[in-house]
């Protein structure tokens, strides 16, 4: 009984943040803004990798997967701040 009462109080408070999710209308379908930022960040990370290969930096990286994953995450957050930050 106590758990049900707590859940009835806490869950509506947790769902209050779902009211205003930024979405983009693309050809009549609404996509979450984070998905667009992540897709653009992945494309930019591929471009960063191509530049790193061209200048010879890619062979010097000991953990390429971790490095490029970090670049993609940083670019995702940066794009989110640029387009949707206040």
N, CA, C and O atoms as CSV, one atom per row, in Angstrom:
chain,resi,resn,atom,element,x,y,z
A,1,UNK,N,N,0.818,-1.191,0.000
A,1,UNK,CA,C,0.000,0.000,0.000
A,1,UNK,C,C,0.865,1.259,0.000
A,1,UNK,O,O,0.593,2.224,-0.714
A,2,UNK,N,N,1.922,1.217,0.830
A,2,UNK,CA,C,2.811,2.372,0.930
A,2,UNK,C,C,3.523,2.623,-0.390
A,2,UNK,O,O,3.674,3.770,-0.810
A,3,UNK,N,N,3.965,1.540,-1.052
A,3,UNK,CA,C,4.666,1.665,-2.331
A,3,UNK,C,C,3.735,2.218,-3.415
A,3,UNK,O,O,4.155,3.027,-4.242
A,4,UNK,N,N,2.511,1.796,-3.411
A,4,UNK,CA,C,1.541,2.288,-4.389
A,4,UNK,C,C,1.273,3.778,-4.199
A,4,UNK,O,O,1.151,4.522,-5.172
A,5,UNK,N,N,1.184,4.203,-2.955
A,5,UNK,CA,C,0.953,5.620,-2.669
A,5,UNK,C,C,2.138,6.466,-3.114
A,5,UNK,O,O,1.964,7.528,-3.712
A,6,UNK,N,N,3.348,5.987,-2.816
A,6,UNK,CA,C,4.550,6.723,-3.243
A,6,UNK,C,C,4.644,6.792,-4.762
A,6,UNK,O,O,4.982,7.836,-5.320
A,7,UNK,N,N,4.344,5.684,-5.428
A,7,UNK,CA,C,4.398,5.666,-6.891
A,7,UNK,C,C,3.359,6.610,-7.485
A,7,UNK,O,O,3.623,7.268,-8.491
A,8,UNK,N,N,2.187,6.680,-6.872
A,8,UNK,CA,C,1.136,7.570,-7.370
A,8,UNK,C,C,1.517,9.034,-7.217
A,8,UNK,O,O,1.025,9.882,-7.961
A,9,UNK,N,N,2.380,9.339,-6.270
A,9,UNK,CA,C,2.819,10.721,-6.064
A,9,UNK,C,C,4.026,11.054,-6.935
A,9,UNK,O,O,4.092,12.143,-7.506
A,10,UNK,N,N,4.976,10.136,-7.043
A,10,UNK,CA,C,6.247,10.412,-7.714
A,10,UNK,C,C,6.134,10.328,-9.236
A,10,UNK,O,O,6.710,11.167,-9.929
A,11,UNK,N,N,5.422,9.359,-9.773
A,11,UNK,CA,C,5.377,9.167,-11.224
A,11,UNK,C,C,4.803,10.355,-11.994
A,11,UNK,O,O,5.373,10.710,-13.026
A,12,UNK,N,N,3.722,10.989,-11.563
A,12,UNK,CA,C,3.267,12.177,-12.304
A,12,UNK,C,C,4.289,13.315,-12.298
A,12,UNK,O,O,4.382,14.073,-13.263
A,13,UNK,N,N,5.051,13.431,-11.219
A,13,UNK,CA,C,6.094,14.465,-11.176
A,13,UNK,C,C,7.199,14.162,-12.182
A,13,UNK,O,O,7.743,15.074,-12.804
A,14,UNK,N,N,7.529,12.889,-12.341
A,14,UNK,CA,C,8.571,12.498,-13.288
A,14,UNK,C,C,8.122,12.711,-14.733
A,14,UNK,O,O,8.946,13.003,-15.599
A,15,UNK,N,N,6.848,12.571,-14.993
A,15,UNK,CA,C,6.340,12.737,-16.355
A,15,UNK,C,C,6.112,14.186,-16.742
A,15,UNK,O,O,5.834,14.472,-17.906
A,16,UNK,N,N,6.221,15.094,-15.808
A,16,UNK,CA,C,5.994,16.509,-16.107
A,16,UNK,C,C,7.031,17.056,-17.075
A,16,UNK,O,O,6.750,18.015,-17.796
A,17,UNK,N,N,8.214,16.473,-17.109
A,17,UNK,CA,C,9.260,16.932,-18.019
A,17,UNK,C,C,9.032,16.515,-19.455
A,17,UNK,O,O,9.770,16.960,-20.334
A,18,UNK,N,N,8.056,15.692,-19.731
A,18,UNK,CA,C,7.802,15.198,-21.083
A,18,UNK,C,C,6.867,16.095,-21.886
A,18,UNK,O,O,6.530,15.769,-23.024
A,19,UNK,N,N,6.450,17.205,-21.321
A,19,UNK,CA,C,5.484,18.064,-22.005
A,19,UNK,C,C,6.052,18.744,-23.238
A,19,UNK,O,O,5.381,18.795,-24.269
A,20,UNK,N,N,7.245,19.258,-23.165
A,20,UNK,CA,C,7.789,20.089,-24.237
A,20,UNK,C,C,9.043,19.454,-24.816
A,20,UNK,O,O,10.149,19.936,-24.571
A,21,UNK,N,N,8.891,18.394,-25.571
A,21,UNK,CA,C,10.055,17.801,-26.206
A,21,UNK,C,C,10.232,18.443,-27.578
A,21,UNK,O,O,9.293,18.460,-28.374
A,22,UNK,N,N,11.427,18.973,-27.870
A,22,UNK,CA,C,11.635,19.613,-29.169
A,22,UNK,C,C,11.600,18.583,-30.294
A,22,UNK,O,O,12.318,17.584,-30.252
A,23,UNK,N,N,10.781,18.827,-31.276
A,23,UNK,CA,C,10.653,17.940,-32.426
A,23,UNK,C,C,10.755,18.762,-33.699
A,23,UNK,O,O,10.410,19.944,-33.727
A,24,UNK,N,N,11.231,18.122,-34.738
A,24,UNK,CA,C,11.365,18.766,-36.035
A,24,UNK,C,C,10.434,18.083,-37.027
A,24,UNK,O,O,10.362,16.856,-37.079
A,25,UNK,N,N,9.731,18.874,-37.803
A,25,UNK,CA,C,8.826,18.350,-38.817
A,25,UNK,C,C,9.616,18.137,-40.104
A,25,UNK,O,O,10.059,19.098,-40.733
A,26,UNK,N,N,9.790,16.879,-40.491
A,26,UNK,CA,C,10.503,16.545,-41.724
A,26,UNK,C,C,9.564,15.717,-42.590
A,26,UNK,O,O,9.245,14.578,-42.251
A,27,UNK,N,N,9.126,16.280,-43.692
A,27,UNK,CA,C,8.211,15.637,-44.629
A,27,UNK,C,C,6.960,15.106,-43.937
A,27,UNK,O,O,6.486,14.017,-44.261
A,28,UNK,N,N,6.432,15.857,-43.000
A,28,UNK,CA,C,5.200,15.481,-42.328
A,28,UNK,C,C,5.363,14.580,-41.121
A,28,UNK,O,O,4.384,14.293,-40.433
A,29,UNK,N,N,6.584,14.125,-40.845
A,29,UNK,CA,C,6.827,13.279,-39.674
A,29,UNK,C,C,7.630,14.066,-38.658
A,29,UNK,O,O,8.542,14.811,-39.017
A,30,UNK,N,N,7.292,13.902,-37.400
A,30,UNK,CA,C,8.014,14.601,-36.342
A,30,UNK,C,C,9.131,13.712,-35.812
A,30,UNK,O,O,8.887,12.587,-35.375
A,31,UNK,N,N,10.348,14.221,-35.853
A,31,UNK,CA,C,11.510,13.513,-35.344
A,31,UNK,C,C,12.010,14.221,-34.102
A,31,UNK,O,O,11.988,15.450,-34.039
A,32,UNK,N,N,12.463,13.459,-33.109
A,32,UNK,CA,C,13.049,14.104,-31.930
A,32,UNK,C,C,14.313,14.862,-32.322
A,32,UNK,O,O,15.082,14.412,-33.172
A,33,UNK,N,N,14.515,15.997,-31.703
A,33,UNK,CA,C,15.657,16.838,-32.052
A,33,UNK,C,C,16.980,16.157,-31.734
A,33,UNK,O,O,17.965,16.373,-32.440
A,34,UNK,N,N,17.022,15.336,-30.682
A,34,UNK,CA,C,18.280,14.678,-30.341
A,34,UNK,C,C,18.697,13.712,-31.439
A,34,UNK,O,O,19.890,13.500,-31.656
A,35,UNK,N,N,17.722,13.120,-32.138
A,35,UNK,CA,C,18.051,12.179,-33.205
A,35,UNK,C,C,18.697,12.910,-34.381
A,35,UNK,O,O,19.625,12.395,-35.006
A,36,UNK,N,N,18.207,14.098,-34.675
A,36,UNK,CA,C,18.811,14.887,-35.749
A,36,UNK,C,C,20.221,15.333,-35.374
A,36,UNK,O,O,21.126,15.306,-36.208
A,37,UNK,N,N,20.407,15.746,-34.117
A,37,UNK,CA,C,21.737,16.158,-33.662
A,37,UNK,C,C,22.710,14.985,-33.695
A,37,UNK,O,O,23.863,15.152,-34.094
A,38,UNK,N,N,22.265,13.808,-33.285
A,38,UNK,CA,C,23.134,12.629,-33.278
A,38,UNK,C,C,23.505,12.213,-34.699
A,38,UNK,O,O,24.650,11.841,-34.956
A,39,UNK,N,N,22.552,12.271,-35.618
A,39,UNK,CA,C,22.833,11.907,-37.008
A,39,UNK,C,C,23.832,12.870,-37.634
A,39,UNK,O,O,24.770,12.448,-38.309
A,40,UNK,N,N,23.632,14.150,-37.410
A,40,UNK,CA,C,24.563,15.144,-37.937
A,40,UNK,C,C,25.940,14.994,-37.298
A,40,UNK,O,O,26.957,15.169,-37.969
A,41,UNK,N,N,25.980,14.671,-36.009
A,41,UNK,CA,C,27.257,14.482,-35.320
A,41,UNK,C,C,28.004,13.265,-35.855
A,41,UNK,O,O,29.231,13.295,-35.958
A,42,UNK,N,N,27.294,12.204,-36.194
A,42,UNK,CA,C,27.949,11.022,-36.768
A,42,UNK,C,C,28.546,11.361,-38.125
A,42,UNK,O,O,29.659,10.939,-38.439
A,43,UNK,N,N,27.815,12.117,-38.927
A,43,UNK,CA,C,28.350,12.523,-40.231
A,43,UNK,C,C,29.579,13.419,-40.068
A,43,UNK,O,O,30.547,13.287,-40.817
A,44,UNK,N,N,29.543,14.322,-39.097
A,44,UNK,CA,C,30.703,15.180,-38.841
A,44,UNK,C,C,31.883,14.381,-38.297
A,44,UNK,O,O,33.034,14.702,-38.595
A,45,UNK,N,N,31.614,13.347,-37.507
A,45,UNK,CA,C,32.685,12.499,-36.990
A,45,UNK,C,C,33.358,11.730,-38.122
A,45,UNK,O,O,34.574,11.541,-38.108
A,46,UNK,N,N,32.583,11.294,-39.089
A,46,UNK,CA,C,33.169,10.633,-40.259
A,46,UNK,C,C,34.075,11.609,-41.005
A,46,UNK,O,O,35.147,11.226,-41.474
A,47,UNK,N,N,33.651,12.863,-41.117
A,47,UNK,CA,C,34.488,13.877,-41.767
A,47,UNK,C,C,35.756,14.136,-40.960
A,47,UNK,O,O,36.834,14.292,-41.535
A,48,UNK,N,N,35.638,14.182,-39.631
A,48,UNK,CA,C,36.821,14.369,-38.775
A,48,UNK,C,C,37.781,13.203,-38.958
A,48,UNK,O,O,38.994,13.409,-39.009
A,49,UNK,N,N,37.264,11.989,-39.058
A,49,UNK,CA,C,38.127,10.815,-39.260
A,49,UNK,C,C,38.845,10.878,-40.604
A,49,UNK,O,O,40.023,10.537,-40.699
A,50,UNK,N,N,38.139,11.312,-41.635
A,50,UNK,CA,C,38.777,11.428,-42.948
A,50,UNK,C,C,39.907,12.452,-42.921
A,50,UNK,O,O,40.957,12.237,-43.525
A,51,UNK,N,N,39.694,13.559,-42.224
A,51,UNK,CA,C,40.749,14.571,-42.089
A,51,UNK,C,C,41.915,14.007,-41.284
A,51,UNK,O,O,43.073,14.239,-41.632
A,52,UNK,N,N,41.623,13.265,-40.208
A,52,UNK,CA,C,42.681,12.678,-39.381
A,52,UNK,C,C,43.493,11.654,-40.169
A,52,UNK,O,O,44.709,11.569,-39.996
A,53,UNK,N,N,42.847,10.887,-41.020
A,53,UNK,CA,C,43.568,9.930,-41.869
A,53,UNK,C,C,44.439,10.669,-42.868
A,53,UNK,O,O,45.582,10.282,-43.112
A,54,UNK,N,N,43.900,11.729,-43.444
A,54,UNK,CA,C,44.629,12.475,-44.469
A,54,UNK,C,C,45.887,13.146,-43.917
A,54,UNK,O,O,46.909,13.204,-44.600
A,55,UNK,N,N,45.816,13.658,-42.670
A,55,UNK,CA,C,46.993,14.341,-42.109
A,55,UNK,C,C,47.892,13.393,-41.311
A,55,UNK,O,O,48.931,13.815,-40.803
A,56,UNK,N,N,47.507,12.125,-41.197
A,56,UNK,CA,C,48.353,11.142,-40.537
A,56,UNK,C,C,48.170,11.037,-39.036
A,56,UNK,O,O,48.994,10.419,-38.363
A,57,UNK,N,N,47.135,11.612,-38.502
A,57,UNK,CA,C,46.887,11.565,-37.063
A,57,UNK,C,C,46.208,10.266,-36.644
A,57,UNK,O,O,46.346,9.843,-35.496
A,58,UNK,N,N,45.491,9.641,-37.538
A,58,UNK,CA,C,44.717,8.447,-37.207
A,58,UNK,C,C,45.604,7.281,-36.773
A,58,UNK,O,O,45.223,6.518,-35.885
A,59,UNK,N,N,46.769,7.134,-37.379
A,59,UNK,CA,C,47.652,6.016,-37.021
A,59,UNK,C,C,48.290,6.207,-35.651
A,59,UNK,O,O,48.777,5.240,-35.065
A,60,UNK,N,N,48.299,7.422,-35.129
A,60,UNK,CA,C,48.904,7.697,-33.829
A,60,UNK,C,C,47.945,7.469,-32.665
A,60,UNK,O,O,48.369,7.455,-31.509
A,61,UNK,N,N,46.670,7.293,-32.954
A,61,UNK,CA,C,45.675,7.117,-31.893
A,61,UNK,C,C,45.705,5.679,-31.375
A,61,UNK,O,O,45.534,4.742,-32.155
A,62,UNK,N,N,45.921,5.488,-30.062
A,62,UNK,CA,C,45.971,4.119,-29.539
A,62,UNK,C,C,44.585,3.470,-29.430
A,62,UNK,O,O,44.462,2.257,-29.603
A,63,UNK,N,N,43.566,4.242,-29.151
A,63,UNK,CA,C,42.212,3.708,-28.998
A,63,UNK,C,C,41.284,4.494,-29.919
A,63,UNK,O,O,40.586,5.409,-29.480
A,64,UNK,N,N,41.285,4.134,-31.176
A,64,UNK,CA,C,40.519,4.890,-32.172
A,64,UNK,C,C,39.018,4.855,-31.901
A,64,UNK,O,O,38.336,5.871,-32.030
A,65,UNK,N,N,38.512,3.700,-31.530
A,65,UNK,CA,C,37.075,3.584,-31.293
A,65,UNK,C,C,36.629,4.512,-30.172
A,65,UNK,O,O,35.621,5.206,-30.305
A,66,UNK,N,N,37.362,4.529,-29.083
A,66,UNK,CA,C,37.011,5.392,-27.955
A,66,UNK,C,C,37.155,6.859,-28.338
A,66,UNK,O,O,36.325,7.686,-27.959
A,67,UNK,N,N,38.202,7.184,-29.084
A,67,UNK,CA,C,38.408,8.570,-29.504
A,67,UNK,C,C,37.262,9.062,-30.380
A,67,UNK,O,O,36.704,10.130,-30.129
A,68,UNK,N,N,36.909,8.292,-31.403
A,68,UNK,CA,C,35.859,8.737,-32.318
A,68,UNK,C,C,34.477,8.682,-31.672
A,68,UNK,O,O,33.602,9.470,-32.027
A,69,UNK,N,N,34.271,7.774,-30.740
A,69,UNK,CA,C,33.027,7.769,-29.978
A,69,UNK,C,C,32.918,9.038,-29.140
A,69,UNK,O,O,31.848,9.642,-29.055
A,70,UNK,N,N,34.023,9.437,-28.524
A,70,UNK,CA,C,34.038,10.686,-27.757
A,70,UNK,C,C,33.808,11.904,-28.634
A,70,UNK,O,O,33.112,12.838,-28.235
A,71,UNK,N,N,34.388,11.899,-29.825
A,71,UNK,CA,C,34.169,13.007,-30.763
A,71,UNK,C,C,32.690,13.085,-31.144
A,71,UNK,O,O,32.114,14.172,-31.188
A,72,UNK,N,N,32.080,11.936,-31.418
A,72,UNK,CA,C,30.660,11.923,-31.791
A,72,UNK,C,C,29.782,12.425,-30.647
A,72,UNK,O,O,28.836,13.180,-30.875
A,73,UNK,N,N,30.086,12.014,-29.430
A,73,UNK,CA,C,29.292,12.462,-28.280
A,73,UNK,C,C,29.463,13.962,-28.058
A,73,UNK,O,O,28.488,14.676,-27.825
A,74,UNK,N,N,30.701,14.435,-28.131
A,74,UNK,CA,C,30.943,15.874,-27.949
A,74,UNK,C,C,30.254,16.699,-29.034
A,74,UNK,O,O,29.679,17.750,-28.747
A,75,UNK,N,N,30.311,16.229,-30.264
A,75,UNK,CA,C,29.644,16.949,-31.345
A,75,UNK,C,C,28.124,16.932,-31.179
A,75,UNK,O,O,27.456,17.916,-31.496
A,76,UNK,N,N,27.578,15.824,-30.687
A,76,UNK,CA,C,26.135,15.762,-30.444
A,76,UNK,C,C,25.713,16.804,-29.426
A,76,UNK,O,O,24.745,17.535,-29.637
A,77,UNK,N,N,26.450,16.870,-28.311
A,77,UNK,CA,C,26.119,17.856,-27.283
A,77,UNK,C,C,26.326,19.279,-27.782
A,77,UNK,O,O,25.537,20.169,-27.465
A,78,UNK,N,N,27.373,19.497,-28.554
A,78,UNK,CA,C,27.639,20.828,-29.086
A,78,UNK,C,C,26.534,21.269,-30.043
A,78,UNK,O,O,26.069,22.407,-29.975
A,79,UNK,N,N,26.118,20.379,-30.924
A,79,UNK,CA,C,25.034,20.713,-31.853
A,79,UNK,C,C,23.728,20.963,-31.110
A,79,UNK,O,O,22.956,21.847,-31.483
A,80,UNK,N,N,23.482,20.189,-30.062
A,80,UNK,CA,C,22.268,20.409,-29.264
A,80,UNK,C,C,22.293,21.799,-28.643
A,80,UNK,O,O,21.288,22.509,-28.657
A,81,UNK,N,N,23.446,22.186,-28.098
A,81,UNK,CA,C,23.548,23.508,-27.482
A,81,UNK,C,C,23.415,24.627,-28.507
A,81,UNK,O,O,22.800,25.657,-28.232
A,82,UNK,N,N,23.988,24.427,-29.682
A,82,UNK,CA,C,23.922,25.461,-30.718
A,82,UNK,C,C,22.484,25.647,-31.210
A,82,UNK,O,O,22.012,26.778,-31.330
A,83,UNK,N,N,21.795,24.553,-31.493
A,83,UNK,CA,C,20.467,24.654,-32.090
A,83,UNK,C,C,19.339,24.819,-31.077
A,83,UNK,O,O,18.350,25.492,-31.366
A,84,UNK,N,N,19.469,24.216,-29.896
A,84,UNK,CA,C,18.337,24.190,-28.962
A,84,UNK,C,C,18.658,24.753,-27.586
A,84,UNK,O,O,17.777,24.793,-26.727
A,85,UNK,N,N,19.882,25.186,-27.351
A,85,UNK,CA,C,20.234,25.754,-26.053
A,85,UNK,C,C,19.638,27.140,-25.881
A,85,UNK,O,O,19.353,27.840,-26.852
A,86,UNK,N,N,19.461,27.510,-24.653
A,86,UNK,CA,C,18.882,28.839,-24.382
A,86,UNK,C,C,19.962,29.829,-24.069
A,86,UNK,O,O,19.673,30.998,-23.815
